[in-house]
Amino acid sequence: MAVNELIRFIENSPNAFHAAEALSGMLDAAGFERLQESRPWALATGRGYYVTRNRSSVIAFFVPESGFGPFQMCASHSDSPTFKIKENAELEVRGKYIQLDVERYGGLILNTWMDRPLSVAGRVLVKTDKGLETRLVKVDRDLLVIPNVAIHMNREVNNGYKYNPAVDTMPLFGAKGAKDSFRGVIAEAAGAKAEDIAGTDLFLYSRMPGTIWGAQNEFVSCGRLDDLECAFTSMKAFLGAKPGAHINLCAVFDNEEVGSTTKQGAHSTFLSDVTRRIALSLCAGEEAYLAALASSFMLSADNAHAVHPNHPEFSDPVNQVWMNEGIVVKFNANQKYTTDGVSEAVFHRILAEANVPCQHYANRSDLAGGGTLGNISGSHVSINTLDIGLAQLAMHSAYETAGVKDVQYMIDGIRAFYETDITCAGDGDYELRKV
């Protein structure tokens, strides 16, 4: 089942660097050629390509036999809320304990990270004879715990305790004998000497394995479902789609959880750089490029909030979504979600013909919701965009829950999108043809 593949993918993707590596592995296995941004591109028709930036964002695309044309894209993100380890990592507590000094990355639910096995993963820069080499590291054992304070010492913990990230969420690394050993642990995982590590980007990850559960095995729980579920399903759909007369493109950006304003985020030039280089390599001029964008569409894929069984009052009265009931189309009047009448109508028709269920989400009108990357990327590459996702519970928890059936629904729906040629016949008029 696709959900079992998803669990394995997430377990191999403790952070954005490993997620990009896992996605690259899927593309390598499918025969896609890896490009480098620092070198010229020589693209051919009927071929698939991909490029990474910062080793944490990936853009893959397939050039049809017909050559340059409109783009049909799906975009998601590779990062999830967690803790980042500071450069000088070790903290000593009264000569008896060694903690790690960490800071929050994104809007995580702090107490969900407590009293569970944790470890460290990320990337290191290692000195070599020629310069520097990036290596991914994953300490594949239970290494850390963030311990709660016993209720006897914190009797208000069940009455709305306010956690202090500079005090309450420092992970315990070892007893006093662990002093000055953390860098050695990372060096061993990197296959390097401690003195040869020149730079690091290291994060905590939960060691809790994913599981399928429920009376009818209808739910899946795992860390990082937001947004690796969308990254995985969109890549599966991309790789399984039959080519049409357009350029299929799958983008997975880093740093959505912290605003996307990095060189590898959706607010960077990454997407526009890639689409322009595709046009240049296929000898398409500026006018042809701009005309292609007018017929292009993007799905911005990021999960949505399912109705909570204990708190249904947090949901909109009628635009409610449920796990295992299909792809979620998300709406927001202030364009935090980019869906409008055009993109809604196009996607509805595609899903209806593919027999994939669909549901609609909007925030309750007196509750502010989160945004995602669709409107951000649209400020760089201006195309019709639709925000979609899958319904889940406990978003930004260390352990989230979603529906088993929805994994396949998303793959089928995005694949149907990739297998439909969408042509702009005039401003506001569109022709759809199944490949």
GUDRENLUM-842525 format. One record per residue (C-alpha): x negated, y, z negated. Coordinates in steps of 0.25 Angstrom, whole numbers. Layout:
% GUDRENLUM-842525
{{X,Y,Z}}
...
This chain:
% GUDRENLUM-842525
{{0,0,0}}
{{-4,14,3}}
{{-3,18,-12}}
{{-14,8,-16}}
{{-23,14,-5}}
{{-20,28,-12}}
{{-24,23,-25}}
{{-37,17,-20}}
{{-40,30,-13}}
{{-37,39,-25}}
{{-46,30,-34}}
{{-57,32,-24}}
{{-55,47,-24}}
{{-58,52,-38}}
{{-60,66,-32}}
{{-59,74,-19}}
{{-73,70,-15}}
{{-70,55,-16}}
{{-56,57,-10}}
{{-63,64,2}}
{{-72,52,3}}
{{-61,42,2}}
{{-53,49,13}}
{{-66,50,22}}
{{-67,35,20}}
{{-53,33,25}}
{{-57,41,37}}
{{-70,34,40}}
{{-63,21,39}}
{{-53,26,50}}
{{-65,30,59}}
{{-64,45,57}}
{{-77,52,60}}
{{-83,61,49}}
{{-87,75,53}}
{{-95,85,46}}
{{-92,100,45}}
{{-106,104,46}}
{{-108,97,60}}
{{-101,99,73}}
{{-89,91,77}}
{{-87,83,90}}
{{-73,78,89}}
{{-66,68,99}}
{{-52,65,102}}
{{-46,52,96}}
{{-55,53,84}}
{{-54,56,69}}
{{-63,64,61}}
{{-64,70,47}}
{{-73,80,39}}
{{-75,82,24}}
{{-78,95,17}}
{{-85,95,3}}
{{-83,80,3}}
{{-69,83,-3}}
{{-60,87,8}}
{{-58,79,21}}
{{-51,83,34}}
{{-49,72,44}}
{{-43,73,58}}
{{-40,65,71}}
{{-42,71,85}}
{{-31,65,94}}
{{-34,61,109}}
{{-27,73,113}}
{{-37,82,107}}
{{-35,95,99}}
{{-21,98,94}}
{{-13,102,82}}
{{-17,97,68}}
{{-8,88,59}}
{{-14,88,46}}
{{-12,83,32}}
{{-19,90,20}}
{{-21,85,6}}
{{-31,87,-5}}
{{-42,78,-11}}
{{-44,84,-25}}
{{-36,82,-38}}
{{-36,89,-51}}
{{-47,84,-60}}
{{-59,88,-69}}
{{-72,93,-63}}
{{-85,90,-70}}
{{-93,103,-73}}
{{-108,104,-69}}
{{-113,102,-83}}
{{-104,91,-86}}
{{-108,86,-100}}
{{-102,91,-113}}
{{-107,86,-127}}
{{-97,85,-138}}
{{-104,85,-152}}
{{-115,76,-147}}
{{-106,64,-146}}
{{-98,65,-133}}
{{-101,70,-119}}
{{-90,76,-111}}
{{-90,81,-97}}
{{-86,96,-94}}
{{-75,97,-84}}
{{-65,107,-78}}
{{-52,105,-72}}
{{-51,104,-57}}
{{-36,107,-53}}
{{-24,107,-61}}
{{-25,94,-68}}
{{-16,89,-79}}
{{-26,88,-90}}
{{-21,78,-100}}
{{-19,67,-89}}
{{-34,66,-88}}
{{-36,62,-103}}
{{-38,49,-109}}
{{-41,42,-95}}
{{-53,37,-89}}
{{-60,47,-80}}
{{-73,47,-72}}
{{-81,57,-63}}
{{-82,58,-48}}
{{-85,68,-37}}
{{-98,72,-29}}
{{-112,75,-32}}
{{-123,81,-24}}
{{-136,73,-24}}
{{-150,78,-21}}
{{-156,71,-9}}
{{-169,72,-1}}
{{-161,80,10}}
{{-153,89,0}}
{{-139,85,-6}}
{{-130,73,-4}}
{{-115,73,-9}}
{{-111,60,-16}}
{{-98,56,-22}}
{{-98,50,-36}}
{{-87,43,-43}}
{{-91,37,-57}}
{{-82,25,-56}}
{{-80,22,-71}}
{{-72,27,-83}}
{{-82,39,-87}}
{{-73,49,-95}}
{{-61,52,-103}}
{{-54,65,-107}}
{{-49,61,-121}}
{{-37,67,-127}}
{{-37,72,-141}}
{{-29,63,-151}}
{{-15,67,-154}}
{{-20,68,-169}}
{{-29,79,-165}}
{{-20,86,-155}}
{{-6,84,-160}}
{{0,94,-150}}
{{-5,86,-138}}
{{9,81,-134}}
{{15,95,-136}}
{{8,102,-125}}
{{-7,102,-127}}
{{-15,112,-119}}
{{-28,106,-114}}
{{-40,114,-114}}
{{-49,109,-101}}
{{-62,114,-108}}
{{-59,105,-120}}
{{-49,94,-118}}
{{-52,88,-105}}
{{-67,86,-106}}
{{-70,71,-102}}
{{-78,63,-112}}
{{-90,57,-104}}
{{-98,49,-115}}
{{-104,49,-129}}
{{-116,56,-133}}
{{-125,46,-125}}
{{-119,51,-112}}
{{-125,65,-113}}
{{-132,69,-100}}
{{-127,57,-93}}
{{-116,62,-84}}
{{-124,67,-73}}
{{-131,53,-72}}
{{-117,46,-71}}
{{-114,55,-59}}
{{-128,53,-53}}
{{-126,38,-54}}
{{-113,38,-47}}
{{-119,46,-36}}
{{-131,37,-35}}
{{-141,48,-38}}
{{-150,53,-49}}
{{-144,64,-59}}
{{-155,74,-55}}
{{-151,73,-40}}
{{-137,77,-42}}
{{-136,92,-38}}
{{-121,95,-39}}
{{-108,88,-43}}
{{-93,89,-41}}
{{-87,79,-51}}
{{-73,77,-56}}
{{-66,68,-66}}
{{-57,57,-60}}
{{-47,48,-67}}
{{-50,33,-68}}
{{-36,29,-69}}
{{-32,20,-57}}
{{-20,22,-49}}
{{-8,13,-51}}
{{5,10,-44}}
{{16,8,-54}}
{{31,10,-57}}
{{43,0,-58}}
{{41,-2,-43}}
{{27,2,-41}}
{{32,15,-35}}
{{22,24,-42}}
{{7,27,-40}}
{{-2,34,-51}}
{{-16,38,-49}}
{{-25,50,-50}}
{{-26,61,-39}}
{{-13,57,-32}}
{{-13,72,-30}}
{{-18,73,-19}}
{{-25,61,-15}}
{{-12,54,-12}}
{{-10,64,-1}}
{{-24,63,4}}
{{-24,48,5}}
{{-10,47,12}}
{{-13,58,22}}
{{-26,52,26}}
{{-19,38,27}}
{{-9,45,36}}
{{-19,52,44}}
{{-27,40,47}}
{{-15,31,50}}
{{-9,42,60}}
{{-8,40,75}}
{{-14,52,82}}
{{-6,61,90}}
{{-8,74,98}}
{{-13,82,85}}
{{-25,81,76}}
{{-21,74,63}}
{{-29,80,51}}
{{-30,75,37}}
{{-36,85,27}}
{{-39,83,12}}
{{-44,95,5}}
{{-51,96,-8}}
{{-48,106,-20}}
{{-33,108,-18}}
{{-32,107,-33}}
{{-40,119,-35}}
{{-35,128,-24}}
{{-41,123,-11}}
{{-51,135,-11}}
{{-64,127,-8}}
{{-71,124,5}}
{{-65,110,5}}
{{-51,115,1}}
{{-38,118,9}}
{{-41,132,7}}
{{-54,131,15}}
{{-57,131,29}}
{{-59,116,30}}
{{-46,113,38}}
{{-47,125,47}}
{{-62,121,49}}
{{-59,107,53}}
{{-47,110,62}}
{{-55,121,70}}
{{-67,112,71}}
{{-57,101,77}}
{{-52,111,87}}
{{-66,116,91}}
{{-72,102,92}}
{{-60,98,101}}
{{-62,111,110}}
{{-49,118,106}}
{{-50,133,106}}
{{-44,142,95}}
{{-31,144,102}}
{{-29,129,103}}
{{-33,127,88}}
{{-23,138,84}}
{{-12,132,93}}
{{-15,118,87}}
{{-13,124,73}}
{{1,129,76}}
{{5,114,79}}
{{-2,109,67}}
{{4,104,54}}
{{-2,100,40}}
{{4,92,29}}
{{-2,97,15}}
{{-1,84,7}}
{{-1,86,-8}}
{{7,78,-18}}
{{20,84,-24}}
{{27,83,-38}}
{{37,72,-40}}
{{49,74,-49}}
{{44,71,-63}}
{{52,60,-70}}
{{51,67,-84}}
{{52,81,-78}}
{{61,82,-66}}
{{64,96,-69}}
{{51,101,-64}}
{{55,97,-50}}
{{63,106,-40}}
{{78,102,-41}}
{{79,97,-27}}
{{65,96,-20}}
{{60,85,-29}}
{{51,74,-25}}
{{49,60,-30}}
{{38,49,-29}}
{{41,38,-18}}
{{50,47,-10}}
{{42,52,1}}
{{33,63,6}}
{{35,77,-2}}
{{36,89,7}}
{{33,101,-2}}
{{39,115,-2}}
{{36,129,-8}}
{{42,142,-5}}
{{28,149,-8}}
{{21,140,1}}
{{13,132,-9}}
{{18,121,-1}}
{{18,124,14}}
{{30,116,19}}
{{40,125,27}}
{{51,122,36}}
{{43,118,48}}
{{33,109,42}}
{{44,102,34}}
{{53,100,46}}
{{41,94,54}}
{{37,85,42}}
{{51,80,39}}
{{53,76,54}}
{{40,68,54}}
{{43,61,40}}
{{57,58,45}}
{{52,51,58}}
{{42,43,50}}
{{53,39,39}}
{{44,45,28}}
{{52,50,16}}
{{51,65,12}}
{{54,74,0}}
{{53,88,-3}}
{{46,95,-15}}
{{47,110,-20}}
{{43,115,-34}}
{{54,118,-44}}
{{56,133,-41}}
{{51,138,-55}}
{{39,129,-55}}
{{26,133,-48}}
{{20,121,-40}}
{{6,118,-35}}
{{2,121,-21}}
{{-7,113,-11}}
{{-16,114,1}}
{{-6,116,12}}
{{-4,131,11}}
{{-19,133,8}}
{{-24,125,21}}
{{-13,132,29}}
{{-20,146,26}}
{{-32,140,34}}
{{-25,132,45}}
{{-11,138,47}}
{{-2,126,51}}
{{11,121,47}}
{{10,114,34}}
{{19,105,25}}
{{16,101,11}}
{{19,87,7}}
{{15,77,-4}}
{{19,65,-12}}
{{27,66,-25}}
{{19,63,-38}}
{{20,64,-53}}
{{9,71,-62}}
{{2,79,-51}}
{{-12,83,-56}}
{{-12,72,-67}}
{{-24,63,-68}}
{{-14,52,-64}}
{{-3,55,-55}}
{{9,47,-49}}
{{15,46,-36}}
{{24,36,-28}}
{{19,24,-21}}
{{28,25,-8}}
{{24,39,-6}}
{{10,36,-2}}
{{15,28,10}}
{{25,39,13}}
{{15,50,14}}
{{6,41,23}}
{{17,39,32}}
{{22,53,32}}
{{9,59,35}}
{{6,49,46}}
{{19,53,53}}
{{15,67,52}}
{{1,64,58}}
{{8,56,69}}
{{17,67,74}}
{{13,78,84}}
{{18,91,79}}
{{18,102,90}}
{{22,117,88}}
{{31,120,100}}
{{33,134,95}}
{{33,141,82}}
{{42,133,73}}
{{45,122,84}}
{{38,109,83}}
{{38,96,91}}
{{35,83,84}}
{{30,70,91}}
{{27,57,84}}
{{14,52,89}}
